[in-house]
Amino acid sequence: MAKATSTLDWCIVRLGDDHNWWVAETSDPVRWDVDGLSIVDPRQVQHLIELVDPLRDYGFDQDMFEAAFIPFRIDKDLGNGKVRLKRVKESLFESEEKLFGLPDILDEENGPYADLLDHLTRCRVKLLNDLFNFESKLSVDEVEDEIREDQNSNFIQGQSVHTFDEIAAILDYMPAGYDADEEAPAKDIEDEGDDDLPELDEEEEEKLKNDESLKWDEDEEGEKGEDDDAKKKDKDKGDDDEDDDDDSDDEDDDDEEDEDEDDDEKPKKKARGKR
């Protein structure tokens, strides 16, 4: 591999309409065909590093990832959406520089990049089979066939598949009918809430029911309810008393009016005059 890439010292990349970077020229045009040759930018490199992290528990080999890419750093901005990159000897995982990653595809079938794709697919399948209870175990061939089918549709339309999209399709792969945002099967809320509760037999449950110390809240609520009822009754009684007082006052007023009317109706005595 070192001999095959020894003369590749620099490359010029351009920003495509799809906002991905594509190789426009290399220092080794004999071995490297730039037609449809893509390169992963620093932002995409970091995203891929994050995506492969969960695969470490399923056999992911970081050295295999490193061997599949040739690292470059920005050498000069050429303008018009083109940048000249210079090859460096840095680790994509450990370097503090913002590095581009050119996939080593000189041998498309048996090269380092082809090995990486196969390795990532196997790791992803192991992860999915571990997280989900499939009716039948997911196989590497199933995943490869489904991903290849999507890629072939792009080829038919005359579109090249970018390296980032090709790897992300593997690392984000989910079988039909499963949600990509829920890679771990969620427990039922009821089951989750009962997990921390100890199981009680009938005798212990009966003791808890008769335990007076556990009825404090209920008694307090009952007393509070009784107090509220008593207050309501007192208020209703007060309102009734006020209504009775009003009625009695009205009756007194009516009596006084009746007495006045009676006085007016009585015949007045004539005063006797002196003869």
C-alpha positions as CSV (number, residue, x, y, z in Angstrom):
1,M,0.0,0.0,0.0
2,A,2.8,2.4,0.8
3,K,4.4,1.9,-2.6
4,A,1.1,2.4,-4.4
5,T,0.6,5.8,-2.8
6,S,4.2,7.0,-2.5
7,T,3.9,9.5,-5.4
8,L,0.6,11.0,-4.2
9,D,1.9,14.1,-2.5
10,W,-0.9,16.6,-3.2
11,C,-4.3,16.9,-4.8
12,I,-6.7,19.7,-5.7
13,V,-10.3,19.4,-4.6
14,R,-13.4,21.2,-5.6
15,L,-16.7,21.9,-3.8
16,G,-19.5,20.2,-5.7
17,D,-23.1,21.3,-6.1
18,D,-24.0,18.7,-3.5
19,H,-21.8,20.5,-0.9
20,N,-19.3,17.6,-0.9
21,W,-15.7,17.8,-1.9
22,W,-14.5,16.0,-5.1
23,V,-10.9,15.5,-6.4
24,A,-10.2,17.5,-9.5
25,E,-6.4,16.8,-9.9
26,T,-3.7,14.8,-8.3
27,S,0.1,14.6,-8.3
28,D,-0.2,11.0,-9.5
29,P,-2.6,11.1,-12.5
30,V,-1.4,7.8,-13.8
31,R,-2.7,5.7,-10.9
32,W,-5.4,7.9,-9.7
33,D,-8.4,8.5,-11.8
34,V,-10.2,11.6,-10.6
35,D,-13.5,10.8,-12.4
36,G,-16.0,10.5,-9.5
37,L,-13.2,10.4,-6.9
38,S,-14.5,11.9,-3.7
39,I,-12.7,12.9,-0.5
40,V,-14.1,13.3,3.1
41,D,-13.7,16.8,4.6
42,P,-12.8,17.5,8.3
43,R,-16.4,17.9,9.4
44,Q,-17.3,14.6,7.8
45,V,-14.3,12.9,9.3
46,Q,-15.3,13.9,12.8
47,H,-18.9,12.7,12.2
48,L,-17.7,9.3,11.0
49,I,-15.5,9.0,14.1
50,E,-18.5,9.6,16.2
51,L,-20.6,7.0,14.3
52,V,-17.9,4.2,14.6
53,D,-17.6,4.7,18.4
54,P,-20.5,2.4,19.3
55,L,-18.9,-0.3,17.2
56,R,-15.9,-0.6,19.5
57,D,-17.7,-3.1,21.6
58,Y,-18.4,-5.2,18.5
59,G,-14.9,-5.6,17.2
60,F,-14.2,-2.3,15.5
61,D,-10.6,-1.9,14.4
62,Q,-9.4,1.7,14.4
63,D,-6.1,0.8,12.6
64,M,-8.2,-0.6,9.7
65,F,-10.0,2.7,9.5
66,E,-6.8,4.7,9.5
67,A,-5.3,2.4,6.8
68,A,-8.3,3.0,4.5
69,F,-7.7,6.8,4.2
70,I,-4.8,8.9,3.1
71,P,-4.8,12.1,5.2
72,F,-4.4,15.6,3.7
73,R,-4.4,19.1,5.2
74,I,-5.2,22.4,3.5
75,D,-2.2,23.8,1.7
76,K,-3.7,26.7,-0.3
77,D,-7.0,28.2,-1.2
78,L,-7.1,28.5,-5.0
79,G,-10.4,30.3,-5.1
80,N,-13.5,29.5,-7.2
81,G,-14.4,26.7,-4.8
82,K,-11.0,24.9,-5.2
83,V,-8.4,24.0,-2.5
84,R,-5.0,22.5,-2.8
85,L,-4.3,19.8,-0.3
86,K,-1.0,18.4,0.9
87,R,-0.5,14.9,2.2
88,V,0.6,14.5,5.8
89,K,1.5,11.6,8.1
90,E,-1.2,12.2,10.8
91,S,-3.8,10.2,12.5
92,L,-7.4,11.1,11.6
93,F,-8.4,10.1,15.1
94,E,-5.7,11.8,17.1
95,S,-4.5,14.8,15.0
96,E,-5.4,18.3,16.2
97,E,-5.4,19.5,12.6
98,K,-8.5,19.6,10.4
99,L,-7.7,16.8,8.0
100,F,-9.3,15.5,4.8
101,G,-9.4,11.8,4.2
102,L,-8.9,10.3,0.7
103,P,-10.1,6.7,0.4
104,D,-7.5,4.3,-0.8
105,I,-9.3,2.7,-3.7
106,L,-6.5,1.8,-6.0
107,D,-7.6,-1.8,-5.5
108,E,-11.4,-1.4,-5.4
109,E,-12.1,-5.1,-4.5
110,N,-9.3,-6.0,-2.2
111,G,-7.7,-2.7,-1.1
112,P,-7.8,-1.1,2.4
113,Y,-11.0,0.8,1.7
114,A,-12.8,-2.2,0.5
115,D,-11.7,-4.1,3.6
116,L,-13.0,-1.3,5.8
117,L,-16.5,-1.3,4.2
118,D,-16.7,-5.1,4.8
119,H,-15.4,-4.6,8.4
120,L,-17.9,-1.9,9.2
121,T,-20.8,-3.9,7.8
122,R,-20.0,-6.9,10.0
123,C,-19.6,-4.7,13.1
124,R,-23.0,-3.0,12.4
125,V,-24.7,-6.3,11.9
126,K,-23.4,-7.6,15.3
127,L,-24.6,-4.4,17.0
128,L,-28.1,-4.6,15.5
129,N,-28.4,-8.3,16.3
130,D,-27.4,-7.6,19.9
131,L,-29.8,-4.7,20.4
132,F,-32.9,-6.1,18.6
133,N,-34.7,-9.4,19.0
134,F,-35.2,-10.2,15.3
135,E,-37.3,-13.2,14.3
136,S,-34.2,-14.3,12.4
137,K,-30.7,-13.0,12.8
138,L,-29.7,-10.2,10.4
139,S,-26.9,-11.3,8.0
140,V,-24.1,-9.3,6.3
141,D,-25.3,-10.4,2.9
142,E,-28.8,-8.9,3.6
143,V,-27.3,-5.5,4.6
144,E,-24.9,-5.4,1.6
145,D,-27.6,-6.3,-0.9
146,E,-29.9,-3.6,0.4
147,I,-27.3,-0.9,0.5
148,R,-26.0,-1.9,-2.9
149,E,-29.5,-1.7,-4.4
150,D,-29.7,1.9,-3.3
151,Q,-26.3,2.7,-4.7
152,N,-27.1,1.1,-8.0
153,S,-30.1,3.4,-8.4
154,N,-27.7,6.4,-8.1
155,F,-25.4,4.9,-10.7
156,I,-28.3,4.4,-13.1
157,Q,-29.0,8.1,-12.8
158,G,-25.4,8.9,-13.5
159,Q,-24.6,10.0,-10.0
160,S,-21.4,9.1,-8.2
161,V,-21.7,7.9,-4.6
162,H,-19.6,10.0,-2.2
163,T,-17.4,8.3,0.2
164,F,-19.1,9.9,3.2
165,D,-22.5,8.7,2.0
166,E,-21.2,5.2,1.3
167,I,-19.9,4.8,4.8
168,A,-22.8,6.5,6.6
169,A,-25.2,4.2,4.8
170,I,-23.5,1.3,6.6
171,L,-23.2,3.0,10.0
172,D,-26.8,4.3,10.0
173,Y,-28.3,1.2,8.5
174,M,-31.6,0.0,10.0
175,P,-33.8,-2.8,8.8
176,A,-37.2,-1.9,7.5
177,G,-39.8,-1.5,10.3
178,Y,-37.3,-0.3,12.9
179,D,-36.8,3.3,14.0
180,A,-33.3,4.7,13.6
181,D,-33.7,6.9,16.6
182,E,-34.4,3.9,18.9
183,E,-31.5,1.6,18.5
184,A,-32.1,0.1,21.9
185,P,-35.5,-1.5,22.5
186,A,-37.4,0.6,25.0
187,K,-39.0,-1.0,28.0
188,D,-42.7,-0.6,28.8
189,I,-43.2,2.3,31.2
190,E,-45.2,0.1,33.6
191,D,-42.6,-2.6,33.6
192,E,-39.8,-0.1,34.2
193,G,-41.6,1.4,37.1
194,D,-42.2,-2.0,38.8
195,D,-38.6,-3.1,38.4
196,D,-37.4,-1.3,41.6
197,L,-40.4,-2.5,43.7
198,P,-40.0,-5.6,45.9
199,E,-42.6,-8.3,45.5
200,L,-44.9,-8.8,48.6
201,D,-46.9,-11.8,49.6
202,E,-50.5,-11.6,50.7
203,E,-49.7,-11.6,54.5
204,E,-47.3,-8.6,54.1
205,E,-49.8,-6.8,52.0
206,E,-52.5,-7.3,54.6
207,K,-50.2,-5.9,57.3
208,L,-49.5,-2.8,55.3
209,K,-53.2,-2.3,54.8
210,N,-53.8,-2.4,58.6
211,D,-50.7,-0.3,59.4
212,E,-52.1,2.9,61.1
213,S,-48.8,4.8,60.4
214,L,-49.5,4.6,56.7
215,K,-53.0,6.1,57.0
216,W,-51.8,9.5,58.2
217,D,-52.2,11.1,54.8
218,E,-55.7,9.6,54.4
219,D,-56.8,10.7,57.9
220,E,-55.4,14.1,57.3
221,E,-57.3,14.4,54.1
222,G,-60.5,13.1,55.7
223,E,-60.2,15.6,58.6
224,K,-59.6,18.3,56.2
225,G,-62.7,17.3,54.2
226,E,-64.7,17.2,57.4
227,D,-63.5,20.7,58.4
228,D,-64.4,22.0,55.0
229,D,-67.9,20.4,55.3
230,A,-68.4,22.0,58.8
231,K,-67.3,25.4,57.5
232,K,-69.7,25.1,54.6
233,K,-72.6,24.1,57.0
234,D,-71.8,27.1,59.3
235,K,-71.7,29.4,56.3
236,D,-75.1,28.0,55.1
237,K,-76.6,28.4,58.6
238,G,-75.4,32.0,58.8
239,D,-76.9,32.8,55.5
240,D,-80.2,31.2,56.7
241,D,-80.1,33.3,59.9
242,E,-79.6,36.4,57.9
243,D,-82.5,35.5,55.7
244,D,-84.7,34.9,58.8
245,D,-83.7,38.3,60.2
246,D,-84.5,40.0,57.0
247,D,-87.9,38.2,56.9
248,S,-88.6,39.3,60.5
249,D,-87.7,42.9,59.7
250,D,-90.0,42.8,56.7
251,E,-92.8,41.4,58.9
252,D,-92.3,44.2,61.5
253,D,-92.4,46.8,58.8
254,D,-95.6,45.3,57.5
255,D,-97.1,45.3,61.0
256,E,-96.3,48.9,61.5
257,E,-97.8,49.8,58.1
258,D,-101.0,47.8,59.1
259,E,-101.3,49.7,62.4
260,D,-101.0,53.0,60.6
261,E,-103.6,52.0,58.2
262,D,-105.9,50.9,61.1
263,D,-105.5,54.3,62.8
264,D,-106.5,56.1,59.7
265,E,-109.6,54.0,59.3
266,K,-110.9,54.5,62.9
267,P,-113.6,57.3,63.2
268,K,-112.4,60.4,64.9
269,K,-114.3,61.6,68.0
270,K,-116.0,65.0,67.7
271,A,-115.0,67.4,70.4
272,R,-117.9,68.8,72.5
273,G,-118.3,72.5,72.3
274,K,-119.5,74.7,75.1
275,R,-123.1,75.8,75.0
